[in-house]
Amino acid sequence: MIKRTLIAALVLLLTGANAQELNKQDVKNEVMRILDSINKAKLPDTKSGGGIEEHWYDRISLRGYAQIRYNGLFSTNDKVSCDQCDKSWGTTSTAPDAKANNGLFIRRARLVFSGQVHPNVFFYFQPDFASSPGSGLNNFVQIRDLYFDLSFDKKREYRVRIGQSKIPYGFENMQSSSQRLTLDRADGINSAISNERDLGLFFYWAPAEIRQRFEMLVKDGFKGSGDFGVFALGAYNGQIANKIDGNRDLNVVARLTYPFVIGNQIIEPGIQAYTGKWAFTGEVSSGVTVNSDPQYVKDERIGATFVLYPKPFGIQTEYNIGTGPRYNPTTNSVDVTDLNGGYVLLNYKWDIKKQHIYPFAKFQYYDGGKKYEKDARSYVVRDYQIGVEWQPIKAFELVAEYVIADRTFEDSALPVNRQQGNLLRLQAQFNF
């Protein structure tokens, strides 16, 4: 059909040319009209009446990372451990001569599906294929994040997040584990929310320019926390991710942070707080009493953050105070007590052509309980960490971290338990 139309048009043009002198512009217009008809005819018909129909799933991207660790080098005391941090580090056995089985361990194996499925709807889904529920069981699939951002303006400066996601409390909690220098988050801040996540509804606001700055601080290797808004306000279950809420009391959280550009440097001060009621749902051992209503235990904190991004020298520090449940070994009970803790991280960004090297040193301190562990386990932590991250290519990173640990962690099974020791920890990370 197209070929016949083109031949007929050319014949008419030639015939007309013999009969009379044609205007060159008329010939040009006719040729352009025919070519345009041909291009339109090549496109498949769609329900919308023309063009290639775009589906929502065409806007979904896929990325991910995996971390493989070894914690068995030069360990001076296998009873030094951190159940919250890494289940392959040390042992929590009560046997007097217990030894850790520190073999290779898949710490994280995550895929991220995300995309702007509508001009006003952003979708994010992150399962972890290396979850460790305990008792030596590893590599279970578990949802880490599943949420939708509903924006209200063209620049997407105002948005509401609905679903399971990170709770906006603390810089290091917001920072992806694929970006963090130290192998684990600090006890003092991370003890607020296990796995940093819960089901909730959150309002985020940030100017478009600052959202781009948040993105740059991650993309360009400055170890940013990601885009969780300049201002955040939300409500969540308060029972940690992947668990049914234990009471009718929603926790409330708020955060304010801003990355300022000062000359060649970028600093980011911040403040955050949350309040709510914790519900025990099986964490308390038989014979241990809770000196308050176990379904409505006071749980609240306020913290401050300061970050000087590594250009090339960097500082990252956070500290928080609050109130929460904590095991009391003297009375074999769980009391509501004050808590406090934080950390200081010094780091340096050294670029060698396309390679990146980050030497770092960290001190952390925490004096308080961990509500989601056995008997709201009591902790006093004083740890030093010295290490280096080497990124020879974008798809691969290697971290070596030497830990000097002094950790007291006590519950009804181990009412007197202070452990001190050192070890070298290694991690290989693959980004794709």
C-alpha positions as CSV (number, residue, x, y, z in Angstrom):
1,M,0.0,0.0,0.0
2,I,2.8,2.4,1.0
3,K,4.8,1.5,-2.2
4,R,1.8,2.1,-4.5
5,T,1.1,5.4,-2.9
6,L,4.7,6.6,-3.3
7,I,4.8,5.5,-7.0
8,A,1.5,7.1,-7.8
9,A,2.6,10.4,-6.2
10,L,5.9,10.3,-8.2
11,V,4.0,9.7,-11.4
12,L,1.7,12.6,-10.8
13,L,4.7,14.8,-10.0
14,L,6.4,13.8,-13.3
15,T,3.3,14.2,-15.3
16,G,2.7,17.6,-13.8
17,A,6.3,18.6,-14.5
18,N,5.8,17.9,-18.2
19,A,2.6,19.9,-18.4
20,Q,3.9,22.9,-16.5
21,E,6.7,24.2,-14.4
22,L,6.3,23.2,-10.8
23,N,7.2,25.3,-7.8
24,K,10.2,23.7,-5.9
25,Q,8.6,24.4,-2.5
26,D,5.4,22.5,-3.6
27,V,7.5,19.5,-4.5
28,K,9.4,19.6,-1.2
29,N,6.2,19.8,0.8
30,E,4.7,16.8,-1.1
31,V,7.8,14.7,-0.5
32,M,7.8,15.5,3.2
33,R,4.1,14.6,3.5
34,I,4.7,11.2,1.9
35,L,7.7,10.4,4.1
36,D,5.7,11.4,7.2
37,S,2.9,9.1,6.1
38,I,5.4,6.2,5.7
39,N,6.8,6.8,9.2
40,K,3.3,6.8,10.8
41,A,2.4,3.6,9.0
42,K,5.4,1.8,10.4
43,L,4.2,2.3,14.0
44,P,1.9,-0.5,15.4
45,D,-1.7,0.4,16.2
46,T,-2.4,0.7,19.9
47,K,-5.4,1.2,22.1
48,S,-4.5,4.8,22.6
49,G,-4.7,5.4,18.9
50,G,-1.0,5.7,17.9
51,G,2.6,5.4,19.1
52,I,4.1,2.6,21.2
53,E,2.2,2.1,24.4
54,E,4.3,2.4,27.6
55,H,3.5,0.1,30.5
56,W,4.2,0.8,34.2
57,Y,6.6,-2.1,34.4
58,D,8.8,-0.6,31.8
59,R,9.8,2.0,34.4
60,I,11.0,-0.6,37.0
61,S,14.8,-0.8,37.4
62,L,16.7,-3.7,39.1
63,R,19.9,-3.4,41.1
64,G,21.4,-5.1,44.2
65,Y,24.4,-6.1,46.3
66,A,25.8,-9.0,48.3
67,Q,28.2,-9.1,51.2
68,I,30.3,-12.1,52.3
69,R,32.1,-12.0,55.6
70,Y,34.7,-13.9,57.6
71,N,35.1,-13.1,61.3
72,G,37.5,-15.8,62.4
73,L,40.9,-14.1,62.2
74,F,43.0,-13.4,65.3
75,S,40.1,-13.6,67.7
76,T,41.3,-13.4,71.3
77,N,37.9,-14.1,72.9
78,D,35.1,-16.0,71.1
79,K,32.6,-14.9,73.7
80,V,32.7,-11.3,72.5
81,S,29.7,-11.1,70.2
82,C,26.9,-8.8,68.9
83,D,23.7,-10.5,68.1
84,Q,22.2,-7.4,66.6
85,C,25.3,-6.8,64.4
86,D,26.4,-10.1,62.9
87,K,25.3,-13.6,64.0
88,S,28.5,-15.1,62.7
89,W,30.6,-13.0,65.1
90,G,31.4,-14.8,68.4
91,T,29.0,-17.0,70.4
92,T,26.3,-16.4,72.9
93,S,26.6,-19.9,74.4
94,T,26.6,-20.1,78.2
95,A,29.0,-23.0,78.2
96,P,32.3,-22.0,80.0
97,D,34.5,-23.3,77.2
98,A,32.3,-22.3,74.2
99,K,34.0,-21.5,70.9
100,A,32.6,-19.7,67.9
101,N,32.2,-21.4,64.6
102,N,33.4,-18.4,62.6
103,G,33.1,-19.6,59.0
104,L,32.3,-17.7,55.9
105,F,28.9,-16.0,56.2
106,I,26.6,-14.3,53.7
107,R,25.6,-11.2,55.6
108,R,23.3,-9.6,53.0
109,A,22.1,-10.6,49.5
110,R,19.6,-8.0,48.3
111,L,17.8,-7.1,45.2
112,V,16.1,-3.7,44.7
113,F,13.1,-3.2,42.4
114,S,12.2,0.4,42.1
115,G,10.7,3.0,39.7
116,Q,8.5,6.0,39.1
117,V,5.4,3.9,38.0
118,H,3.3,7.1,37.7
119,P,4.3,10.8,37.7
120,N,3.1,10.9,41.3
121,V,3.8,7.4,42.5
122,F,7.3,5.9,43.3
123,F,7.6,2.2,44.0
124,Y,10.4,0.4,46.1
125,F,10.7,-3.3,46.9
126,Q,13.8,-4.8,48.5
127,P,13.9,-8.5,49.6
128,D,16.9,-9.9,51.4
129,F,17.9,-13.5,50.5
130,A,20.3,-13.9,53.5
131,S,18.1,-13.3,56.5
132,S,19.1,-15.2,59.7
133,P,16.2,-15.7,62.0
134,G,18.5,-17.5,64.6
135,S,19.3,-21.0,65.8
136,G,21.9,-21.5,63.1
137,L,19.3,-21.0,60.3
138,N,20.6,-18.8,57.5
139,N,19.7,-17.5,54.1
140,F,16.0,-17.1,54.4
141,V,14.1,-14.7,52.1
142,Q,12.6,-11.7,54.0
143,I,11.0,-8.4,53.0
144,R,13.2,-5.5,54.0
145,D,11.4,-2.7,52.3
146,L,8.1,-2.5,50.4
147,Y,6.7,1.0,50.1
148,F,5.1,3.6,47.8
149,D,5.9,7.3,47.7
150,L,2.9,9.5,46.8
151,S,3.9,13.0,45.7
152,F,1.7,16.1,45.5
153,D,3.7,18.4,43.1
154,K,5.6,18.2,39.8
155,K,9.0,18.5,41.5
156,R,8.1,15.8,44.1
157,E,9.2,18.0,47.0
158,Y,6.2,16.9,49.1
159,R,5.5,13.2,49.4
160,V,3.9,10.6,51.7
161,R,5.5,7.2,52.1
162,I,3.2,4.3,52.9
163,G,4.5,0.8,53.7
164,Q,7.5,-1.0,55.4
165,S,10.6,1.2,55.2
166,K,13.3,2.7,57.3
167,I,12.2,4.8,60.3
168,P,13.8,8.4,59.9
169,Y,15.9,8.3,63.0
170,G,19.6,8.7,62.8
171,F,22.0,9.3,59.9
172,E,23.8,5.9,60.2
173,N,20.4,4.1,60.4
174,M,19.3,5.8,57.2
175,Q,22.6,5.0,55.4
176,S,22.5,1.9,53.3
177,S,24.7,-1.0,54.4
178,S,26.2,-0.9,50.9
179,Q,27.5,2.6,51.6
180,R,28.5,2.4,55.3
181,L,32.2,2.1,56.0
182,T,32.1,0.1,59.3
183,L,30.7,-3.4,59.0
184,D,28.0,-2.8,61.6
185,R,26.0,0.2,62.8
186,A,26.7,1.6,66.3
187,D,24.7,0.0,69.2
188,G,23.8,3.4,70.7
189,I,21.7,4.5,67.7
190,N,20.7,1.2,66.1
191,S,19.3,-0.2,69.3
192,A,16.4,2.3,68.8
193,I,14.9,0.3,65.9
194,S,16.0,-3.3,65.1
195,N,16.8,-3.6,61.3
196,E,15.9,0.2,61.1
197,R,12.5,-0.6,59.7
198,D,8.8,-0.9,60.5
199,L,5.4,-0.5,58.9
200,G,4.2,3.1,58.9
201,L,3.1,6.3,57.2
202,F,5.6,9.1,56.8
203,F,5.6,12.7,55.3
204,Y,8.8,13.9,53.7
205,W,9.7,17.3,52.4
206,A,12.9,18.5,50.7
207,P,13.5,21.1,47.9
208,A,14.3,19.6,44.5
209,E,17.9,21.0,44.7
210,I,18.5,19.4,48.0
211,R,17.1,16.1,46.8
212,Q,19.6,16.2,44.0
213,R,22.4,16.9,46.6
214,F,21.3,13.9,48.7
215,E,21.6,11.8,45.5
216,M,25.0,13.2,44.7
217,L,26.4,12.4,48.1
218,V,25.7,8.8,47.5
219,K,26.5,8.5,43.8
220,D,29.8,10.3,44.0
221,G,31.2,8.2,46.8
222,F,30.8,10.5,49.8
223,K,28.9,7.9,51.9
224,G,25.6,9.8,52.1
225,S,22.5,8.6,53.9
226,G,20.2,8.8,50.9
227,D,17.1,11.0,50.4
228,F,14.9,10.9,53.5
229,G,13.9,14.5,53.2
230,V,15.0,17.6,55.0
231,F,12.0,17.3,57.2
232,A,10.3,14.0,58.2
233,L,7.2,13.3,60.3
234,G,5.5,9.9,60.7
235,A,3.8,7.2,62.7
236,Y,4.6,3.5,62.7
237,N,3.7,0.3,64.6
238,G,6.7,0.4,66.9
239,Q,7.2,-3.4,66.9
240,I,10.0,-3.7,64.3
241,A,9.6,-4.9,60.7
242,N,7.9,-8.2,59.7
243,K,6.1,-8.5,63.1
244,I,2.4,-7.9,64.0
245,D,1.9,-4.8,66.2
246,G,1.7,-5.8,69.9
247,N,-0.5,-2.9,71.0
248,R,-2.7,-0.2,69.7
249,D,-0.2,2.5,70.4
250,L,1.6,4.0,67.3
251,N,5.0,5.4,67.7
252,V,5.6,9.0,66.4
253,V,8.9,10.1,64.9
254,A,10.3,13.4,63.5
255,R,13.6,14.3,61.9
256,L,15.2,17.6,60.6
257,T,18.5,17.6,58.7
258,Y,20.1,19.8,56.0
259,P,23.3,19.4,53.9
260,F,25.0,22.8,53.8
261,V,27.6,23.7,51.2
262,I,30.4,25.8,52.8
263,G,33.1,26.5,50.2
264,N,34.4,23.1,49.0
265,Q,32.9,21.3,52.0
266,I,29.5,19.9,52.8
267,I,28.3,19.6,56.4
268,E,25.0,18.0,57.5
269,P,23.7,18.7,61.1
270,G,20.5,17.0,62.1
271,I,18.2,16.3,65.0
272,Q,15.6,13.5,65.5
273,A,13.3,12.1,68.1
274,Y,10.6,9.4,68.6
275,T,8.1,8.4,71.3
276,G,5.9,5.4,71.8
277,K,5.1,2.3,73.8
278,W,6.9,-1.0,73.4
279,A,5.0,-4.3,73.7
280,F,6.8,-7.5,74.8
281,T,5.6,-10.5,72.8
282,G,7.8,-13.4,74.0
283,E,11.2,-11.8,74.6
284,V,10.9,-12.1,78.4
285,S,12.1,-15.4,80.0
286,S,10.1,-17.3,82.5
287,G,10.7,-16.0,86.0
288,V,11.6,-12.5,84.9
289,T,9.2,-9.8,85.9
290,V,8.4,-6.6,84.0
291,N,8.0,-3.6,86.3
292,S,5.4,-2.0,84.1
293,D,2.6,-3.0,81.8
294,P,4.4,-5.4,79.4
295,Q,2.2,-4.2,76.5
296,Y,2.8,-0.5,77.0
297,V,6.5,0.0,78.1
298,K,7.8,3.6,77.7
299,D,10.1,3.9,74.8
300,E,11.4,7.3,73.6
301,R,14.6,9.0,72.4
302,I,16.1,12.2,71.1
303,G,19.4,12.4,69.2
304,A,21.7,14.8,67.3
305,T,23.9,14.2,64.2
306,F,26.8,16.0,62.7
307,V,28.4,15.0,59.4
308,L,31.4,16.5,57.6
309,Y,31.5,14.7,54.3
310,P,35.0,13.4,53.2
311,K,36.4,16.0,50.9
312,P,38.9,14.4,51.5
313,F,38.7,14.3,55.4
314,G,35.4,13.4,57.0
315,I,33.8,13.3,60.4
316,Q,30.5,11.5,61.3
317,T,29.1,11.6,64.8
318,E,25.8,10.9,66.5
319,Y,24.6,10.8,70.1
320,N,21.2,10.1,71.7
321,I,19.5,9.9,75.1
322,G,16.2,8.4,76.1
323,T,14.2,6.0,78.2
324,G,13.4,2.3,77.6
325,P,13.2,-1.2,79.0
326,R,16.4,-2.8,80.4
327,Y,17.2,-6.0,82.2
328,N,18.2,-5.6,85.9
329,P,20.4,-8.6,87.0
330,T,20.2,-7.6,90.6
331,T,16.4,-8.0,90.8
332,N,16.0,-10.4,87.8
333,S,13.5,-8.0,86.3
334,V,13.0,-5.6,83.4
335,D,12.9,-1.9,84.5
336,V,12.3,1.3,82.6
337,T,15.6,3.2,82.8
338,D,17.5,6.0,81.2
339,L,19.8,5.2,78.3
340,N,22.5,7.0,76.3
341,G,25.1,6.3,73.6
342,G,26.6,7.3,70.3
343,Y,29.8,7.2,68.2
344,V,32.5,9.2,66.4
345,L,33.7,8.1,63.0
346,L,36.8,9.6,61.3
347,N,37.4,8.8,57.6
348,Y,39.4,9.9,54.6
349,K,38.5,9.6,50.9
350,W,41.6,8.8,48.7
351,D,41.0,8.7,45.0
352,I,43.6,6.9,42.8
353,K,42.4,7.3,39.2
354,K,39.1,5.2,39.3
355,Q,39.9,3.5,42.5
356,H,38.7,4.7,45.9
357,I,40.3,4.0,49.3
358,Y,38.7,4.9,52.6
359,P,40.7,4.6,55.8
360,F,38.5,4.9,58.9
361,A,38.5,4.8,62.7
362,K,35.4,4.6,65.0
363,F,34.7,4.7,68.7
364,Q,31.3,3.8,70.0
365,Y,29.6,3.8,73.4
366,Y,26.3,2.6,74.7
367,D,24.7,2.2,78.1
368,G,21.2,0.9,78.0
369,G,18.9,-2.0,77.0
370,K,17.9,-3.6,73.8
371,K,14.1,-4.1,74.0
372,Y,13.9,-6.7,71.1
373,E,16.5,-9.0,72.6
374,K,16.1,-11.6,75.3
375,D,14.9,-10.0,78.6
376,A,15.6,-6.5,77.1
377,R,19.2,-7.5,77.4
378,S,21.4,-4.9,79.3
379,Y,24.4,-3.4,77.5
380,V,27.5,-1.4,78.3
381,V,29.6,-1.1,75.1
382,R,33.0,0.5,74.5
383,D,34.3,-0.5,71.1
384,Y,37.1,0.7,68.9
385,Q,37.2,-0.1,65.2
386,I,40.1,0.6,62.8
387,G,39.9,-0.3,59.1
388,V,40.0,0.4,55.4
389,E,37.6,0.0,52.5
390,W,39.1,-0.5,49.0
391,Q,37.0,-0.1,45.9
392,P,39.1,-1.0,42.9
393,I,36.1,-1.1,40.6
394,K,32.5,0.0,41.0
395,A,31.2,-3.6,41.2
396,F,33.6,-4.8,44.0
397,E,34.6,-3.5,47.5
398,L,36.8,-5.1,50.1
399,V,36.8,-4.1,53.8
400,A,39.2,-5.1,56.6
401,E,38.3,-4.0,60.1
402,Y,40.1,-4.6,63.3
403,V,37.9,-4.5,66.4
404,I,39.0,-3.8,70.0
405,A,35.8,-4.7,72.0
406,D,34.7,-4.3,75.6
407,R,31.1,-5.4,75.8
408,T,28.9,-6.2,78.8
409,F,25.6,-7.8,77.8
410,E,23.5,-9.4,80.5
411,D,20.2,-11.3,80.7
412,S,18.6,-14.0,82.9
413,A,20.8,-16.7,81.4
414,L,24.0,-14.6,81.7
415,P,23.4,-12.2,84.6
416,V,27.2,-11.4,85.0
417,N,28.8,-11.2,81.6
418,R,31.5,-8.7,80.6
419,Q,33.6,-9.8,77.6
420,Q,36.7,-8.2,76.2
421,G,38.7,-9.2,73.1
422,N,40.0,-8.3,69.6
423,L,39.6,-9.7,66.1
424,L,40.0,-9.0,62.5
425,R,36.9,-9.0,60.3
426,L,36.8,-9.1,56.5
427,Q,34.1,-8.4,54.0
428,A,33.8,-8.7,50.2
429,Q,30.9,-6.7,48.7
430,F,29.6,-7.1,45.1
431,N,27.5,-4.4,43.5
432,F,25.3,-5.0,40.5
